[in-house]
Amino acid sequence: MITGADLREARQSAGYGLDRMSTLVGRSKSHLSRVERGHADRPVSPALVRDYETALRRKITAGSTPATTDHVPSPKGPGEEGDVYRRHLLGLLAGTALASDTVRTVLHHSLGGTAATLDDWDHIVAEYGRDYLFVPPAAIRDRLATDLLLLDRTFAATGAPRLHHVAAHLAVVHAMATASVGDALGASRWYRTAETFAAAHGDAALHAWVRGRRAFRRGYDLGDPELVIELTRDVPATEAGLARAQAYATLGSRANALAALHDAATSHIPGSATTIFGLDPWRMAIASALVHARLGDEPTTARTLDEIVAAHIPARWQAQADLTRLLSAAHAGDHTAGPRADAVVANLPPPQRSLTVRRLAEEVTCVMPKR
């Protein structure tokens, strides 16, 4: 027979507070609290069990945990299940007002009695680098909230200088995700945070990459070419060169755009793994094609994008490639480019319609010839 303690364990292991569960199952918070604590006047009904299972999307079984309100689940070992457990736990911590000592105790249990190692953090950074290409930006930002909480605790516990490297990368991912959901001011703050951590780490290449990525995204998302050129001044990173080339192309400065693009191509070192922290050949091609599209060079745009037609390109970036083709077509006088650009955006699942994609579609419409 399923008890109130079983319901409480299922709810807590999923990272749900009573407030949220009350909303999901349509019962008052006080009612659920009394049921979970085993009060005789609030028995566990089959209907409530079904509602819990529907809300939590899992089967609840009897006798899964001891009937104690202080239960802390046993830490899982390394691997995917441990990662899921850590995020569920930190989601619970982020949504509750636990005392700091309790937070430290539960974090200690969640990591098997030890703090996350630097190698663990390198793994987490690599995971975000891969996932950002495929996972909707809003979901990435939500996940980061829990990992940044843990990183803050790790900083407090160790103060390891190498964590500045980790923090710079995660802050950039947070900035990109924030920009993609339309919060330009919030993104700007996160980029500044990333620059602060990169400077503290003392790695000139990392600092240049952060600055280059900030300028690259600003060119896509905000369309401020003169500021992009200023931001990339004396920044040697490949992405800074691409941002500068795209900005000059927007201003119609063909010679400067092609010179900056040449510099970017010369400095480009293709990554061995698919990650947002590097530039795969297909991402380099899409960024380069945008320069040619803005210059009105339809043949070179098509040739550049044709080189990557066989690549496995994530949905958001495939949309960017398609929109870049349409931008070159619009410059060439194609009156159908605008509606086709709208269709590209509409065919993306709503969570994948990033600000970059929407702005590119708007650019296609803006340059279409007037009838």
N, C-alpha and C positions, 0 to 999 in steps of 0.2 A: 504494500500500500504506500502510495506517495505521500510524503509528509511535507509540512511547511518548510522544514529544513532543506528538503530536496529542491523545492522551488527557489529558496533563497540561494542555494549553491549554484543552481543553473543560471539564475539572474546575475549573480556576482561574477561568475566565471566568464560571462559574456560582456562584462564591463558596464552593465546597466544599473543605474540608481533607481530607487523607489519612485522618484518623481517621473522618470521616463517610463518605467514599467506601468505606472498608474495611467499615464496617457495612452499607452499601447493597448492595454487590456480593458480600459473603461471602468476601472474601479478606483475608489479613493485610496490615497496613500496610507491612511490610517488602517483601512480594511486590510490591505495587503500586508502591512506590518504585523498586524495581529495574526493573520493566517500563517505567515512565515515563522512567527515565534511560537506557534502551536497553541494559541488560546482556544479553550474548549468551545467558546461561543462563535468561533470562526473556523469551522472545519474546511478541509481541502475538498472542493467539489470537482467532479469530472470536467465540468465546463471551464473552471478556472485553469485546470491543468492543460486543457486543449488551447486556451487562450495564451498561456505561457509558451507552449510549444510552438504556436503560430508566430508569436512575437520574436522568439529566440531562434526560430528555424532549426530546432533540434528536438530529439526525443528525450523526455525526462524519465528516468528510471528510479525506482524506489531504493532507498538505502545506499545511495551513492556517496554520502558523506556522513560523518558524525554530526549529531544534533548539537552543535555549539556555535554560538554567534561569533567566536573568535577564530574560526577556521581560516587558515591560509593554505591554498592549494600547494601541493608539492611542486617544487621547481622541475621543469622538464629539462631534458638534455639539449645539446646543440642541434641545430637543424631547423626545418621549417616550422614544426610544432612549437619549438621554443620561441621562435620569432613571433608567431601568432599570440602565444601566451603573454609575451612581454608587451605587445601592443595592447592587448585587451586589458592587462593590468594597469598600464599607464593611462589608458583611456579612462579607467575607473578613477585613478588618482587625480586626473585632470578635472574630472567632473565632481569632485567631492572636496570638502573642507577639512581634510585630515590634518592633524597636528604634524609639525615637521618631524618630530621623532618617529611618529607612526609611518610617515612617508619613507623615511630612511630604513626602517625595519622591514617594510614590505618590499622595497626595492632590493634590499639585501637578500630576502627570501627568493625574489623573482630571478635573481642571477645566481642561484645556487650557493649563496653565502659569499660570493666574491663580486668585486666590481667588474664592469665590462672592460675587457682588455683593449689595448690600442689596436690589436689585430681585429677584434670584434668591430671596432669603429671603422676600420678600413673596409671591412666587409659591408657594413651598413651604407657607407658612402658609395661603394661600387653598385650596390643594389639600387640605390636611388638613381644613379647614373643610367642604368639600364631601364628601370621602370618609367622614368620620366618620358621616354620615347613612346610608350604604349598606354600608360595609365592616364585618365583624365586629370587635368591640373588641379581641380578642386579636391580630388581624392588624394593626390600627392600632398597637398598642403595640409589636409586633415591628418594624414599619417605622420607628417613631419612634426606636428604639434607634440605628439607623444615622444618621438625620438629626441626632440630638442629638450624636452623636460628631463629625459635621462642624461643627455649630454651635459646639461647644466649641473646635475648631481655629480656626474663624473668629474667635471671641472672642479667642483667644490671639494671632492674627495682627493684628487690627485694633483690638479694643477699642471699636468704634463704639457710641456710646450707643443708637443706634436698634435695635441687636440685643437690648436689654432688652425692647423691645416684641415682637419675634419670640419671644424665650425665654418671655415670660409667656404668649403664646398657645399655644405648643407644650407648655408645662408643664401648662396647663389641659387640653389634649387628652389628654395622658398620664394626668393625674389621672382624667379621666372614663373612659378605657379601663381603667385599673387598677381603679376602683370597679366597673365593669361586669362584670369577671371575678371579683369577690368579695373583692378585697384592700382593705378599707376603710382600714386603717392606712397602706398604701402610698399610697393616693389622698390621704389627709390630708397626707402629707408633700409630695406634688407640688403640692397647692393652696397650701401655705405657700411653696413655692419660687416658684410663679407670683406670689403676692402680693409676695414680695421683689423679683422682677424688675419688676413693675408699679410698685412704689414707687420703685425706682431710676430708672425711666424718667421719673418725675415727671408722669405723665398721670393726673389725678384720675378721669377717666371710665373709663380702663382699669382702675384699681385698684378702682373701684366695681363694674365688670363682673365682675372676678375674684371678688370677695367675694360678689356676687349669684349667680354660677354655682355657687360652692361651696355656698351655702345651698340653692339650688334642688335640686341633686343630692342633698344630704344629706337633704332632706325626702323625696325619692323613695326613696333607697336605704337609709336607716337609720331613718326614721320617728321622729325625735326632735324633736317640734314645738316644745317650749320652747327648745331650743338653737337651732333654726332662727330663731325669733323674735328671740333674742338676737343671732345672727350678722347679721341683716338690719337691726338697729336703726341708723337714720340712714344707710342705704345707699340712694341714690336710683335705682339701676338697676331696669329693668323686671322682670328675673328675680328680683331681691330681693323686689319687691312680690308677684310670683306665689308665691314660696316662702313669704312671710309669710301670704298668703291661704290657701294650702293647709294651713299649720300651724294657723292659727286654726280652719279647718274641721275638722281632725282633733280639735281640742280642743272642738268644738261651739260655738264662739263665732261665731254667725252674723253679727252686726253688724260685728265686727272683720274677719271674713273678707271680707265684701262690700265694706267700705271699702277694704281693702288691694287687692282685685281691681280696684276702680274706679280707684285710684291707678295700678296697673300698666297698665290699659287706656289711661288718659289719657297716660301717658308713653311708650307703645309707638309706635315708628316702624317700620313693616314694612320688612324688608330687600328690596333689589332682586334679590338672588341667594339661592339655596338654600344655606345654610351653617349650621353649628352655632354660628358666632360672631354670628348674628343671630336674630331671631324671625320666621320666616315666619308668615303668617296661620294656616296649619294647625297650626303648633306652638303659637301663642298660643291657638287654640281648644281644643286638647287639654289644655293646662295649665289653662285657665279652666274647662273642663268638669269637671276633677277636683275643683275647689273645690265646684261645684254637686253633684257626685255624693257627696262626703263630707258635704254638708249635707242629703243625702236629697232633693234637688230633682230628681226624675227628668225632668219636662217640660223644664226649662231645660237639663239635661245633654243630652237628646236634641236639642233645638233647636240648641244650640251645635255639636254634632258633625255635625248634618245640614247645616250650612252649608259643610262641607268635604268632603262625600262625593265630589265630582268632582275633588278635588285628587289629585295624584300623591304619595302618602305612602309613604316607605320602610317596609320590613317591620316594623322594631322599633317605629316610632311608630304604625303601623296597629294593631299588637297592643296598644299602650297605649290607643289610642282605643277598641278593642273591649272591653278590660278595664274602662275607665272607664264605658262603658255598662252593663256587667255589675255594676259596683260600685253604680251608682244603682239597678239592678234588685234587687240583694241588699238594699239599704236599704229598698226598697219591699216586701220580703217574698217575692221570687222564690226558691223552693227549688232551682231548677235552675241558679242563677248559678254556684255553685262548680264543678260538673262542667264547665260550659261554659267557665269561666275556665281550667281545666286543659287543655281542648281547644285553646284559643287558644295556650297556651304550647307544647303538643305539636306544633302545626302549624308552628311556627317551626323553621327549621334550627337544630340545636344551637348552632353558633357565634353565632347571633343572639339566644339566650336570655339577655339581659343581666340583671343584678341588678335593675334597675328593673322589667323585665317580670315577673320572678319574684316580687318583693315586691308588686306590684299584684295578681297572682293570689292571693297569700296573704291580702292585705287583703280581697279579695272573699269568700274562704272564711271569714274571721274574722267578718265582719259578717252572714253569712247567718243567717236566723232558725232557731232550733233547733226541730226537729220534736217 
